[in-house]
Amino acid sequence: MDGFYLEIITPEKSFFEGTVEAAICPTTNGDIEILKGHQTLVAALSEDKIEFKINGEWKEAVVTHGFFEVRHNRVTVFADYCDELSDYKQAKLKREEKIQEERELNRQRLLTVKKSNLSLSKYLIVSHKNRKSINFK
């Protein structure tokens, strides 16, 4: 075998499985290049580009947080997300739009709660004033 086995897995799919000559994984402490015979390692992924070399040609994709394990000429990458760079840019835009929609919805909910609290406070004040004027025998 000229290289080692690489598998990139996300919760939604298996992005890649096959033999590669090299891989460069982004970690929270910088990029790590992995070659055949690399020592056993477990490291946290950072959101960045992952690269791997197949038949002398470098391929790249984008991964988000997770971790990877190197053991006995096998690298397994467990990422929250992994896809082609162009697909990632589109997914990131959609995710940012969704976050903005959620923020606006939360802002509207908070405004409704504040208005409700204000109405309740006004009611309690008025009812307290009215209660003082009533004589109970």
LINFEN-V180061 format. One record per backbone hydrogen bond with DSSP energy under -0.5 kcal/mol. NH is the residue of the N-H (numbers start at 1). CO is the residue of the C=O. E is the energy in kcal/mol with one decimal. If there is no record, write none. Layout:
BEGIN
nh=[NH;NH]
co=[CO;CO]
e=[E;E]
END
This chain:
BEGIN
nh=[4;5;6;7;8;9;9;10;15;15;16;18;20;21;22;23;24;25;25;27;28;30;32;34;36;38;41;43;45;46;48;48;50;51;52;53;54;54;57;59;61;62;63;64;66;67;68;69;70;71;75;76;77;77;78;78;79;79;80;83;88;89;90;91;92;93;94;95;96;97;98;99;100;101;102;103;104;105;106;107;108;109;110;111;112;113;114;115;116;117;118;119;120;121;122;123;124;125;126;127;128;129;130;131;132;133;134;134;136]
co=[20;73;18;75;16;7;77;13;8;13;8;6;4;53;53;34;51;23;32;30;44;27;25;23;21;35;70;68;66;26;46;63;61;24;59;22;52;57;54;52;50;83;48;81;45;78;43;76;41;74;5;69;7;75;67;76;9;77;65;62;84;85;86;87;88;89;90;91;92;93;94;95;96;97;98;99;100;101;102;103;104;105;106;107;108;109;110;111;112;113;114;115;116;117;118;119;120;121;122;123;124;125;126;127;128;129;130;131;134]
e=[-2.4;-2.2;-3.1;-2.5;-2.8;-0.5;-3.3;-3.1;-1.7;-0.8;-1.4;-2.0;-2.9;-3.3;-0.7;-1.8;-3.1;-0.5;-2.6;-1.0;-1.1;-1.5;-2.4;-3.5;-0.5;-1.6;-2.0;-2.2;-2.4;-1.4;-0.8;-1.7;-2.7;-2.2;-2.3;-2.5;-0.5;-2.8;-2.1;-3.1;-2.3;-2.9;-2.9;-2.0;-0.6;-2.4;-2.3;-2.4;-3.3;-2.6;-3.0;-2.4;-3.3;-0.5;-3.1;-0.5;-2.7;-0.7;-2.9;-1.7;-2.4;-2.2;-1.7;-2.5;-3.0;-2.0;-2.3;-2.6;-2.5;-2.3;-2.5;-2.4;-2.3;-2.4;-2.5;-2.5;-2.4;-2.5;-2.7;-2.4;-2.5;-2.4;-2.6;-2.2;-2.2;-2.4;-2.5;-2.4;-2.5;-2.7;-2.3;-2.5;-2.5;-2.5;-2.4;-2.4;-2.6;-2.4;-2.5;-2.8;-2.1;-2.2;-2.4;-2.0;-1.4;-0.9;-0.5;-0.8;-0.6]
END
